[in-house]
């Protein structure tokens, strides 16, 4: 009985040890920031008038430090 309990405990602890640590403490990469900026500017442009959606998007991205290619 004790051997079974020991085996179960070892398997449980081994499963916990192989899990990836939480990503909460990892810094955000530049790609994450860019994706968030794109999303927010697209959302802002969606609320703009029909004629100037692209201009609103371009101005938003320019304000965040991105330049047109």
C-alpha positions, 0 to 999 in steps of 0.5 A: 500500500505504501509503495503504491502511494509512493509511486503515485506521489512520484508520478504526480510530482514528476508531472508538475515539474515538467510544466512550463512556468507561467508567462506572467513574469516574462517581458512582452516582445516587440511583436506583442506590442506591435500587434496590440498597436495594430489592433487599437489603431484598426479599432480607432479607424473603425469608429472614424467616418467613412471617408477617412478610415485609412487616414485615421489608421495612418495617423494612429500608427504614426503617433505610436512611432511606426513609419510607412514603408 
